[in-house]
Amino acid sequence: MSRFFSERFAELTPYTPGEQPRERRYVKLNTNESPFPPSPRAIAAAAKAAESLQLYCDPSAKLLSEKVAGRYGISPDEVILTNGSDEVLNFAFMAYCDMAHPAAFPDITYGFYKVFAALHNIPYEQIPLCDDLSICVEDYIGINKTIFIANPNAPTGKILPPSEIERILVSNPDNVVVVDEAYIDFGGESCVPLVHKYENLLVTQTFSKSRSMAGARLGFGIGCKKLIADLHTIRFSTNPYNVNSMTMAAGLGVMEDEAYTQKNCQTVCENRHFLMQELQKMGFDMTDSVANFVFAKHERIEGGVLYAKLKEKGILVRHFDQPRIKDYNRITVGAREEIDALLCATQEILEEMK
């Protein structure tokens, strides 16, 4: 770092994104991207919007906010559109956490929570998962902290039902509970219907996974009107033009093609079931994932070794060095031909290990 870098950030450890290599072509199953292209309507709408890029985008995102609100049965002032769901999560840390309102989240979860807390100098508690890598709801009852729960959790893929989230909400009435539903469309039950019941609930979702728009960077938050007004205050104080015109148009296009999204989600769920079955036949143990990835380990090979050997064979998966999960790899559910390539390479590696 330079000598000009603020001492406030001298100890900051930034988030590490999944590998995005360009030096060779990989079967890329490491960043939970969709194996399907965006809806043709999204592509056409983005191309049309490109004709007017000399103009600023709509800072209110009026049309897209109305479309999202209609999809989820809420009013437009109960939704905020952001540059990926990471941005609304960042806004939530800024708006609802400080020295008097520390953050709390699982010790094994989305890595950006810890980074956001450190970035904003927010005290935080990392609450250990259970031995089976599930979230123990009792650990969050009445803790009086701003709580962040990825549901389904990443990288485990395990989920809490809304009834368990309600227990957390009821027991922490003076703190916001943020439920990060980036993977909810692959078999989980959303907590969005609870936002009219609990004023301290903020739900975040993304267009990156189920709607095939990871490269467009579009996310949103849903909560009561006052919560969303708080987040808009942060947004207009940082970047009011946070969602660009082409992304906004693509978002509208994909929202108008819900059948396309649902069909792709169903295919991912079917592929997930197939992948888990085949890995189990090879002797892998897995968590009960309801996301677009599986979290798997094998007693005969270390997670880091399997990751490296798969990479040598042109297959990318995600490995984490945390002690409790170092034996696991997170594998994105791709298209069938990608899954077949993974399974073939994995079988070869296991044979070589004998």
Secondary structure, DSSP 8 states (H G I E B T S, - for coil): --TTS-GGGTT-----------SS--EE-SS---SS---HHHHHHHHHHGGGTTS---TT-HHHHHHHHHHHT--GGGEEEESHHHHHHHHHHHHH-BTTB-EEEESSS-THHHHHHHHTT--EEEE---TTS---GGGGTT--SEEEEESS-TTT-----HHHHHHHHHH-TTS-EEEE-TTGGGT---SGGGGGT-TTEEEEEESSSTTS-TTT--EEEEE-HHHHHHHHHHHHTT-TT-S-HHHHHHHHHHHT-HHHHHHHHHHHHHHHHHHHHHHHHTTEEE----SSEEEEEETTB-HHHHHHHHHHTTEE-EE---GGGTTEEEEE---HHHHHHHHHHHHHHHHHT-
